[in-house]
């Protein structure tokens, strides 16, 4: 069964005889799947009214493991933000009860940003929605095919990262 990629490659093969149709098919389909995945994420975030940047901060804190806390500078570095930009983003999250900021017990100059129970629940709900959407995209493959695809993609990512 042909898809739109097959039709597009058929056109380009006539126009660009040097084109590698297999390579084109791989990268076109990866791009299409990336767009579908991004749209799933946008849709699920919109359903919760959660901005993407807030989800990223919740995810970073959750990824750290208990006690789900980090310094603002650690968060800013991880997210690629300036300290000022991060501070502006943390304020509405603190007002919404998703995070808390508290001084260090041993050093007053240090501050810790912590994931609250509400923030953890919000993250869990969003992650669950994403998981459901991603699983639906993969339903076309068997469990064995998924493992093979994951292994092949790992090899591509490792090769890309070595460049």
PARO-679506 format. One record per residue: residue in one letter; x, z, y of N, C-alpha, C in turn. Coordinates in steps of 0.05 Angstrom, whole numbers. Example, Ala and Ser with C-alpha at 12.3 -4.5 7.8 and 13.67 -1.06 7.14 Angstrom:
<rs>
<r type="a" n_x="264" n_z="156" n_y="-114" ca_x="246" ca_z="156" ca_y="-90" c_x="264" c_z="156" c_y="-66"/>
<r type="s" n_x="257" n_z="142" n_y="-45" ca_x="273" ca_z="143" ca_y="-21" c_x="258" c_z="157" c_y="1"/>
</rs>
This chain:
<rs>
<r type="x" n_x="17" n_z="0" n_y="-23" ca_x="0" ca_z="0" ca_y="0" c_x="18" c_z="0" c_y="25"/>
<r type="x" n_x="13" n_z="-18" n_y="43" ca_x="28" ca_z="-20" ca_y="68" c_x="17" c_z="-3" c_y="89"/>
<r type="x" n_x="34" n_z="7" n_y="106" ca_x="26" ca_z="22" ca_y="130" c_x="35" c_z="6" c_y="155"/>
<r type="x" n_x="30" n_z="18" n_y="178" ca_x="36" ca_z="4" ca_y="203" c_x="66" c_z="0" c_y="205"/>
<r type="x" n_x="83" n_z="18" n_y="194" ca_x="112" ca_z="14" ca_y="195" c_x="120" c_z="-11" c_y="180"/>
<r type="x" n_x="108" n_z="-16" n_y="157" ca_x="114" ca_z="-40" ca_y="142" c_x="107" c_z="-65" c_y="158"/>
<r type="x" n_x="85" n_z="-65" n_y="172" ca_x="77" ca_z="-88" ca_y="188" c_x="96" c_z="-92" c_y="211"/>
<r type="x" n_x="104" n_z="-70" n_y="224" ca_x="122" ca_z="-72" ca_y="247" c_x="150" c_z="-83" c_y="238"/>
<r type="x" n_x="159" n_z="-73" n_y="215" ca_x="185" ca_z="-81" ca_y="205" c_x="184" c_z="-111" c_y="198"/>
<r type="x" n_x="162" n_z="-120" n_y="186" ca_x="159" ca_z="-148" ca_y="180" c_x="162" c_z="-165" c_y="205"/>
<r type="x" n_x="152" n_z="-157" n_y="227" ca_x="155" ca_z="-171" ca_y="252" c_x="184" c_z="-171" c_y="261"/>
<r type="x" n_x="196" n_z="-147" n_y="261" ca_x="223" ca_z="-145" ca_y="271" c_x="243" c_z="-159" c_y="253"/>
<r type="x" n_x="238" n_z="-161" n_y="227" ca_x="256" ca_z="-175" ca_y="209" c_x="258" c_z="-205" c_y="217"/>
<r type="x" n_x="235" n_z="-216" n_y="226" ca_x="236" ca_z="-244" ca_y="235" c_x="251" c_z="-246" c_y="261"/>
<r type="x" n_x="249" n_z="-227" n_y="279" ca_x="262" ca_z="-228" ca_y="305" c_x="291" c_z="-220" c_y="304"/>
<r type="x" n_x="297" n_z="-201" n_y="287" ca_x="325" ca_z="-190" ca_y="285" c_x="334" c_z="-191" c_y="256"/>
<r type="x" n_x="344" n_z="-214" n_y="247" ca_x="352" ca_z="-217" ca_y="219" c_x="373" c_z="-197" c_y="209"/>
<r type="x" n_x="388" n_z="-186" n_y="227" ca_x="409" ca_z="-167" ca_y="219" c_x="397" c_z="-139" c_y="214"/>
<r type="x" n_x="372" n_z="-134" n_y="221" ca_x="359" ca_z="-108" ca_y="218" c_x="358" c_z="-99" c_y="189"/>
<r type="x" n_x="365" n_z="-74" n_y="184" ca_x="363" ca_z="-62" ca_y="158" c_x="335" c_z="-50" c_y="156"/>
<r type="x" n_x="317" n_z="-63" n_y="140" ca_x="289" ca_z="-54" ca_y="140" c_x="285" c_z="-26" c_y="127"/>
<r type="x" n_x="302" n_z="-19" n_y="109" ca_x="300" ca_z="8" ca_y="96" c_x="307" c_z="29" c_y="117"/>
<r type="x" n_x="329" n_z="25" n_y="131" ca_x="337" ca_z="45" ca_y="151" c_x="316" c_z="47" c_y="173"/>
<r type="x" n_x="305" n_z="25" n_y="182" ca_x="284" ca_z="25" ca_y="202" c_x="259" c_z="40" c_y="192"/>
<r type="x" n_x="252" n_z="35" n_y="168" ca_x="228" ca_z="48" ca_y="156" c_x="232" c_z="78" c_y="155"/>
<r type="x" n_x="256" n_z="87" n_y="148" ca_x="261" ca_z="115" ca_y="146" c_x="258" c_z="128" c_y="174"/>
<r type="x" n_x="272" n_z="117" n_y="194" ca_x="272" ca_z="130" ca_y="220" c_x="245" c_z="127" c_y="234"/>
<r type="x" n_x="231" n_z="105" n_y="230" ca_x="205" ca_z="102" ca_y="242" c_x="186" c_z="123" c_y="230"/>
<r type="x" n_x="187" n_z="126" n_y="204" ca_x="169" ca_z="145" ca_y="191" c_x="176" c_z="174" c_y="198"/>
<r type="x" n_x="202" n_z="180" n_y="201" ca_x="210" ca_z="207" ca_y="210" c_x="199" c_z="212" c_y="238"/>
<r type="x" n_x="200" n_z="193" n_y="255" ca_x="190" ca_z="196" ca_y="283" c_x="160" c_z="200" c_y="283"/>
<r type="x" n_x="146" n_z="185" n_y="266" ca_x="117" ca_z="188" ca_y="264" c_x="110" c_z="216" c_y="254"/>
<r type="x" n_x="123" n_z="225" n_y="233" ca_x="118" ca_z="252" ca_y="223" c_x="125" c_z="274" c_y="243"/>
<r type="x" n_x="146" n_z="270" n_y="258" ca_x="153" ca_z="289" ca_y="279" c_x="131" c_z="291" c_y="300"/>
<r type="x" n_x="120" n_z="268" n_y="308" ca_x="98" ca_z="267" ca_y="327" c_x="73" c_z="282" c_y="316"/>
<r type="x" n_x="67" n_z="277" n_y="291" ca_x="44" ca_z="290" ca_y="279" c_x="48" c_z="321" c_y="278"/>
<r type="x" n_x="72" n_z="329" n_y="271" ca_x="78" ca_z="357" ca_y="269" c_x="77" c_z="370" c_y="297"/>
<r type="x" n_x="87" n_z="357" n_y="317" ca_x="85" ca_z="367" ca_y="344" c_x="57" c_z="369" c_y="354"/>
<r type="x" n_x="40" n_z="350" n_y="346" ca_x="12" ca_z="350" ca_y="354" c_x="-2" c_z="373" c_y="340"/>
<r type="x" n_x="4" n_z="378" n_y="315" ca_x="-8" ca_z="401" ca_y="301" c_x="-1" c_z="427" c_y="315"/>
<r type="x" n_x="24" n_z="429" n_y="323" ca_x="33" ca_z="454" ca_y="337" c_x="18" c_z="457" c_y="364"/>
<r type="x" n_x="17" n_z="435" n_y="379" ca_x="3" ca_z="436" ca_y="404" c_x="-27" c_z="444" c_y="401"/>
<r type="x" n_x="-40" n_z="432" n_y="381" ca_x="-68" ca_z="437" ca_y="376" c_x="-72" c_z="467" c_y="368"/>
<r type="x" n_x="-55" n_z="477" n_y="350" ca_x="-59" ca_z="505" ca_y="342" c_x="-52" c_z="524" c_y="364"/>
<r type="x" n_x="-32" n_z="518" n_y="381" ca_x="-26" ca_z="535" ca_y="404" c_x="-49" c_z="534" c_y="424"/>
<r type="x" n_x="-61" n_z="511" n_y="428" ca_x="-83" ca_z="508" ca_y="447" c_x="-107" c_z="524" c_y="437"/>
<r type="x" n_x="-111" n_z="525" n_y="410" ca_x="-134" ca_z="540" ca_y="399" c_x="-131" c_z="570" c_y="405"/>
<r type="x" n_x="-106" n_z="580" n_y="407" ca_x="-102" ca_z="608" ca_y="413" c_x="-98" c_z="612" c_y="443"/>
<r type="x" n_x="-94" n_z="591" n_y="459" ca_x="-89" ca_z="593" ca_y="487" c_x="-61" c_z="604" c_y="492"/>
<r type="x" n_x="-43" n_z="600" n_y="473" ca_x="-16" ca_z="610" ca_y="474" c_x="4" c_z="588" c_y="483"/>
<r type="x" n_x="17" n_z="592" n_y="506" ca_x="37" ca_z="572" ca_y="514" c_x="60" c_z="570" c_y="494"/>
<r type="x" n_x="71" n_z="546" n_y="491" ca_x="93" ca_z="542" ca_y="472" c_x="116" c_z="561" c_y="477"/>
<r type="x" n_x="123" n_z="565" n_y="503" ca_x="146" ca_z="582" ca_y="509" c_x="141" c_z="610" c_y="501"/>
<r type="x" n_x="116" n_z="620" n_y="502" ca_x="110" ca_z="647" ca_y="493" c_x="113" c_z="649" c_y="462"/>
<r type="x" n_x="104" n_z="628" n_y="449" ca_x="107" ca_z="628" ca_y="420" c_x="137" c_z="628" c_y="412"/>
<r type="x" n_x="153" n_z="614" n_y="427" ca_x="182" ca_z="613" ca_y="420" c_x="194" c_z="641" c_y="424"/>
<r type="x" n_x="186" n_z="655" n_y="444" ca_x="197" ca_z="682" ca_y="449" c_x="188" c_z="701" c_y="426"/>
<r type="x" n_x="162" n_z="700" n_y="419" ca_x="152" ca_z="716" ca_y="397" c_x="167" c_z="709" c_y="371"/>
<r type="x" n_x="171" n_z="684" n_y="366" ca_x="185" ca_z="675" ca_y="342" c_x="214" c_z="686" c_y="342"/>
<r type="x" n_x="228" n_z="684" n_y="365" ca_x="255" ca_z="694" ca_y="366" c_x="257" c_z="724" c_y="360"/>
<r type="x" n_x="238" n_z="739" n_y="371" ca_x="238" ca_z="768" ca_y="366" c_x="231" c_z="774" c_y="337"/>
<r type="x" n_x="212" n_z="760" n_y="326" ca_x="205" ca_z="764" ca_y="298" c_x="227" c_z="757" c_y="279"/>
<r type="x" n_x="241" n_z="736" n_y="285" ca_x="263" ca_z="726" ca_y="269" c_x="286" c_z="747" c_y="266"/>
<r type="x" n_x="288" n_z="764" n_y="286" ca_x="309" ca_z="784" ca_y="286" c_x="305" c_z="806" c_y="265"/>
<r type="x" n_x="280" n_z="809" n_y="256" ca_x="274" ca_z="830" ca_y="237" c_x="270" c_z="856" c_y="251"/>
<r type="x" n_x="261" n_z="876" n_y="236" ca_x="256" ca_z="903" ca_y="248" c_x="281" c_z="913" c_y="263"/>
<r type="x" n_x="278" n_z="924" n_y="285" ca_x="254" ca_z="932" ca_y="300" c_x="243" c_z="910" c_y="318"/>
<r type="x" n_x="249" n_z="885" n_y="313" ca_x="239" ca_z="863" ca_y="329" c_x="244" c_z="866" c_y="358"/>
<r type="x" n_x="270" n_z="871" n_y="365" ca_x="278" ca_z="876" ca_y="392" c_x="304" c_z="862" c_y="398"/>
<r type="x" n_x="308" n_z="855" n_y="424" ca_x="332" ca_z="843" ca_y="433" c_x="336" c_z="849" c_y="462"/>
<r type="x" n_x="360" n_z="846" n_y="471" ca_x="365" ca_z="849" ca_y="500" c_x="356" c_z="823" c_y="514"/>
<r type="x" n_x="349" n_z="825" n_y="539" ca_x="341" ca_z="801" ca_y="553" c_x="363" c_z="779" c_y="553"/>
<r type="x" n_x="388" n_z="788" n_y="556" ca_x="410" ca_z="768" ca_y="555" c_x="412" c_z="754" c_y="528"/>
<r type="x" n_x="408" n_z="769" n_y="507" ca_x="409" ca_z="757" ca_y="480" c_x="386" c_z="737" c_y="477"/>
<r type="x" n_x="362" n_z="744" n_y="486" ca_x="340" ca_z="725" ca_y="485" c_x="345" c_z="701" c_y="502"/>
<r type="x" n_x="354" n_z="705" n_y="526" ca_x="360" ca_z="682" ca_y="544" c_x="380" c_z="663" c_y="532"/>
<r type="x" n_x="401" n_z="674" n_y="520" ca_x="422" ca_z="657" ca_y="508" c_x="410" c_z="641" c_y="484"/>
<r type="x" n_x="395" n_z="655" n_y="468" ca_x="383" ca_z="642" ca_y="444" c_x="364" c_z="620" c_y="452"/>
<r type="x" n_x="348" n_z="624" n_y="474" ca_x="328" ca_z="605" ca_y="482" c_x="340" c_z="584" c_y="502"/>
<r type="x" n_x="365" n_z="587" n_y="510" ca_x="377" ca_z="569" ca_y="529" c_x="365" c_z="571" c_y="557"/>
<r type="x" n_x="359" n_z="595" n_y="565" ca_x="347" ca_z="600" ca_y="592" c_x="366" c_z="617" c_y="608"/>
<r type="x" n_x="362" n_z="616" n_y="635" ca_x="377" ca_z="634" ca_y="652" c_x="363" c_z="661" c_y="650"/>
<r type="x" n_x="377" n_z="682" n_y="658" ca_x="365" ca_z="709" ca_y="657" c_x="340" c_z="711" c_y="675"/>
<r type="x" n_x="342" n_z="698" n_y="698" ca_x="319" ca_z="697" ca_y="717" c_x="295" c_z="683" c_y="705"/>
<r type="x" n_x="299" n_z="660" n_y="692" ca_x="277" ca_z="645" ca_y="680" c_x="264" c_z="661" c_y="658"/>
<r type="x" n_x="281" n_z="675" n_y="642" ca_x="270" ca_z="691" ca_y="620" c_x="254" c_z="714" c_y="632"/>
<r type="x" n_x="264" n_z="728" n_y="652" ca_x="250" ca_z="750" ca_y="664" c_x="222" c_z="742" c_y="674"/>
<r type="x" n_x="221" n_z="718" n_y="686" ca_x="195" ca_z="708" ca_y="696" c_x="176" c_z="703" c_y="673"/>
<r type="x" n_x="186" n_z="695" n_y="650" ca_x="169" ca_z="690" ca_y="627" c_x="161" c_z="716" c_y="612"/>
<r type="x" n_x="178" n_z="736" n_y="614" ca_x="171" ca_z="761" ca_y="600" c_x="149" c_z="776" c_y="614"/>
<r type="x" n_x="148" n_z="774" n_y="640" ca_x="128" ca_z="790" ca_y="655" c_x="99" c_z="785" c_y="646"/>
<r type="x" n_x="90" n_z="760" n_y="644" ca_x="62" ca_z="756" ca_y="635" c_x="58" c_z="764" c_y="606"/>
<r type="x" n_x="79" n_z="762" n_y="590" ca_x="77" ca_z="770" ca_y="562" c_x="74" c_z="800" c_y="559"/>
<r type="x" n_x="88" n_z="814" n_y="577" ca_x="85" ca_z="843" ca_y="577" c_x="58" c_z="851" c_y="587"/>
<r type="x" n_x="48" n_z="838" n_y="607" ca_x="21" ca_z="843" ca_y="617" c_x="-1" c_z="838" c_y="596"/>
<r type="x" n_x="4" n_z="818" n_y="579" ca_x="-15" ca_z="811" ca_y="558" c_x="-12" c_z="830" c_y="534"/>
<r type="x" n_x="8" n_z="847" n_y="534" ca_x="12" ca_z="865" ca_y="512" c_x="26" c_z="853" c_y="488"/>
<r type="x" n_x="39" n_z="830" n_y="491" ca_x="53" ca_z="817" ca_y="469" c_x="81" c_z="828" c_y="464"/>
<r type="x" n_x="93" n_z="838" n_y="486" ca_x="120" ca_z="850" ca_y="484" c_x="120" c_z="875" c_y="501"/>
<r type="x" n_x="140" n_z="891" n_y="498" ca_x="145" ca_z="913" ca_y="515" c_x="174" c_z="913" c_y="523"/>
<r type="x" n_x="180" n_z="923" n_y="547" ca_x="208" ca_z="926" ca_y="556" c_x="213" c_z="955" c_y="561"/>
<r type="x" n_x="234" n_z="965" n_y="550" ca_x="241" ca_z="993" ca_y="553" c_x="271" c_z="997" c_y="555"/>
<r type="x" n_x="279" n_z="1017" n_y="570" ca_x="307" ca_z="1023" ca_y="573" c_x="319" c_z="1035" c_y="548"/>
<r type="x" n_x="344" n_z="1031" n_y="545" ca_x="359" ca_z="1042" ca_y="522" c_x="361" c_z="1072" c_y="525"/>
<r type="x" n_x="358" n_z="1087" n_y="504" ca_x="359" ca_z="1116" ca_y="504" c_x="387" c_z="1126" c_y="511"/>
<r type="x" n_x="408" n_z="1111" n_y="504" ca_x="435" ca_z="1120" ca_y="508" c_x="449" c_z="1108" c_y="533"/>
<r type="x" n_x="438" n_z="1085" n_y="543" ca_x="450" ca_z="1071" ca_y="566" c_x="428" c_z="1060" c_y="583"/>
<r type="x" n_x="423" n_z="1073" n_y="606" ca_x="401" ca_z="1065" ca_y="623" c_x="403" c_z="1037" c_y="634"/>
<r type="x" n_x="427" n_z="1026" n_y="634" ca_x="431" ca_z="999" ca_y="645" c_x="420" c_z="978" c_y="625"/>
<r type="x" n_x="417" n_z="985" n_y="600" ca_x="408" ca_z="966" ca_y="580" c_x="378" c_z="967" c_y="577"/>
<r type="x" n_x="366" n_z="944" n_y="572" ca_x="337" ca_z="941" ca_y="568" c_x="333" c_z="928" c_y="541"/>
<r type="x" n_x="312" n_z="935" n_y="527" ca_x="305" ca_z="923" ca_y="502" c_x="277" c_z="910" c_y="505"/>
<r type="x" n_x="275" n_z="885" n_y="495" ca_x="249" ca_z="872" ca_y="494" c_x="240" c_z="874" c_y="465"/>
<r type="x" n_x="216" n_z="885" n_y="462" ca_x="206" ca_z="890" ca_y="435" c_x="180" c_z="876" c_y="430"/>
<r type="x" n_x="176" n_z="866" n_y="406" ca_x="151" ca_z="854" ca_y="398" c_x="132" c_z="877" c_y="393"/>
<r type="x" n_x="108" n_z="875" n_y="405" ca_x="87" ca_z="896" ca_y="400" c_x="71" c_z="888" c_y="376"/>
<r type="x" n_x="53" n_z="906" n_y="368" ca_x="35" ca_z="899" ca_y="345" c_x="18" c_z="875" c_y="352"/>
<r type="x" n_x="8" n_z="874" n_y="377" ca_x="-8" ca_z="851" ca_y="386" c_x="9" c_z="826" c_y="385"/>
<r type="x" n_x="34" n_z="828" n_y="394" ca_x="51" ca_z="804" ca_y="394" c_x="57" c_z="795" c_y="365"/>
<r type="x" n_x="61" n_z="814" n_y="347" ca_x="66" ca_z="807" ca_y="319" c_x="41" c_z="794" c_y="307"/>
<r type="x" n_x="18" n_z="805" n_y="313" ca_x="-7" ca_z="793" ca_y="303" c_x="-12" c_z="765" c_y="314"/>
<r type="x" n_x="-6" n_z="761" n_y="339" ca_x="-8" ca_z="734" ca_y="352" c_x="11" c_z="715" c_y="339"/>
<r type="x" n_x="36" n_z="724" n_y="334" ca_x="55" ca_z="706" ca_y="321" c_x="46" c_z="699" c_y="293"/>
<r type="x" n_x="37" n_z="719" n_y="277" ca_x="27" ca_z="714" ca_y="250" c_x="5" c_z="694" c_y="249"/>
<r type="x" n_x="-14" n_z="697" n_y="267" ca_x="-37" ca_z="679" ca_y="268" c_x="-28" c_z="650" c_y="274"/>
<r type="x" n_x="-10" n_z="647" n_y="293" ca_x="0" ca_z="621" ca_y="300" c_x="17" c_z="609" c_y="277"/>
<r type="x" n_x="34" n_z="625" n_y="266" ca_x="51" ca_z="615" ca_y="244" c_x="33" c_z="607" c_y="220"/>
<r type="x" n_x="12" n_z="622" n_y="215" ca_x="-6" ca_z="615" ca_y="193" c_x="-20" c_z="589" c_y="198"/>
<r type="x" n_x="-29" n_z="584" n_y="223" ca_x="-41" ca_z="558" ca_y="229" c_x="-22" c_z="535" c_y="226"/>
<r type="x" n_x="3" n_z="539" n_y="235" ca_x="23" ca_z="518" ca_y="232" c_x="28" c_z="513" c_y="202"/>
<r type="x" n_x="31" n_z="534" n_y="187" ca_x="36" ca_z="531" ca_y="158" c_x="13" c_z="515" c_y="145"/>
<r type="x" n_x="-11" n_z="521" n_y="152" ca_x="-34" ca_z="507" ca_y="141" c_x="-33" c_z="477" c_y="148"/>
<r type="x" n_x="-27" n_z="471" n_y="173" ca_x="-26" ca_z="443" ca_y="182" c_x="-3" c_z="428" c_y="169"/>
<r type="x" n_x="20" n_z="441" n_y="166" ca_x="43" ca_z="428" ca_y="153" c_x="38" c_z="424" c_y="124"/>
<r type="x" n_x="25" n_z="443" n_y="111" ca_x="18" ca_z="440" ca_y="82" c_x="-1" c_z="416" c_y="78"/>
<r type="x" n_x="-19" n_z="413" n_y="97" ca_x="-38" ca_z="391" ca_y="95" c_x="-23" c_z="364" c_y="97"/>
<r type="x" n_x="-3" n_z="363" n_y="114" ca_x="13" ca_z="338" ca_y="116" c_x="28" c_z="332" c_y="90"/>
<r type="x" n_x="36" n_z="352" n_y="75" ca_x="51" ca_z="348" ca_y="51" c_x="34" c_z="346" c_y="26"/>
<r type="x" n_x="8" n_z="347" n_y="28" ca_x="-9" ca_z="346" ca_y="5" c_x="-7" c_z="319" c_y="-10"/>
<r type="x" n_x="3" n_z="299" n_y="3" ca_x="6" ca_z="273" ca_y="-10" c_x="28" c_z="273" c_y="-31"/>
<r type="x" n_x="45" n_z="294" n_y="-31" ca_x="68" ca_z="295" ca_y="-49" c_x="64" c_z="317" c_y="-70"/>
<r type="x" n_x="75" n_z="312" n_y="-93" ca_x="75" ca_z="333" ca_y="-114" c_x="96" c_z="354" c_y="-106"/>
<r type="x" n_x="96" n_z="377" n_y="-120" ca_x="116" ca_z="398" ca_y="-115" c_x="144" c_z="387" c_y="-120"/>
<r type="x" n_x="148" n_z="372" n_y="-141" ca_x="174" ca_z="360" ca_y="-147" c_x="183" c_z="341" c_y="-125"/>
<r type="x" n_x="164" n_z="324" n_y="-116" ca_x="171" ca_z="305" ca_y="-94" c_x="178" c_z="320" c_y="-68"/>
<r type="x" n_x="165" n_z="342" n_y="-63" ca_x="172" ca_z="358" ca_y="-39" c_x="200" c_z="368" c_y="-41"/>
<r type="x" n_x="207" n_z="378" n_y="-65" ca_x="235" ca_z="389" ca_y="-68" c_x="255" c_z="367" c_y="-65"/>
<r type="x" n_x="250" n_z="343" n_y="-76" ca_x="268" ca_z="321" ca_y="-73" c_x="271" c_z="313" c_y="-43"/>
<r type="x" n_x="248" n_z="311" n_y="-30" ca_x="248" ca_z="304" ca_y="-1" c_x="264" c_z="325" c_y="15"/>
<r type="x" n_x="259" n_z="350" n_y="9" ca_x="274" ca_z="372" ca_y="23" c_x="304" c_z="369" c_y="19"/>
<r type="x" n_x="312" n_z="364" n_y="-6" ca_x="340" ca_z="361" ca_y="-12" c_x="352" c_z="337" c_y="2"/>
<r type="x" n_x="338" n_z="314" n_y="3" ca_x="348" ca_z="290" ca_y="16" c_x="351" c_z="295" c_y="46"/>
<r type="x" n_x="331" n_z="308" n_y="58" ca_x="331" ca_z="313" ca_y="86" c_x="354" c_z="333" c_y="93"/>
<r type="x" n_x="359" n_z="352" n_y="76" ca_x="381" ca_z="370" ca_y="80" c_x="408" c_z="355" c_y="82"/>
<r type="x" n_x="411" n_z="336" n_y="63" ca_x="436" ca_z="320" ca_y="63" c_x="439" c_z="305" c_y="90"/>
<r type="x" n_x="417" n_z="294" n_y="99" ca_x="418" ca_z="279" ca_y="125" c_x="424" c_z="298" c_y="148"/>
<r type="x" n_x="412" n_z="321" n_y="148" ca_x="417" ca_z="340" ca_y="170" c_x="446" c_z="349" c_y="170"/>
<r type="x" n_x="456" n_z="356" n_y="146" ca_x="484" ca_z="364" ca_y="144" c_x="503" c_z="342" c_y="154"/>
<r type="x" n_x="497" n_z="317" n_y="146" ca_x="514" ca_z="295" ca_y="155" c_x="513" c_z="292" c_y="185"/>
<r type="x" n_x="489" n_z="294" n_y="197" ca_x="486" ca_z="292" ca_y="225" c_x="500" c_z="314" c_y="240"/>
<r type="x" n_x="499" n_z="338" n_y="229" ca_x="512" ca_z="361" ca_y="242" c_x="543" c_z="360" c_y="241"/>
<r type="x" n_x="553" n_z="345" n_y="221" ca_x="582" ca_z="342" ca_y="219" c_x="594" c_z="322" c_y="238"/>
<r type="x" n_x="577" n_z="306" n_y="251" ca_x="586" ca_z="286" ca_y="269" c_x="594" c_z="298" c_y="296"/>
</rs>
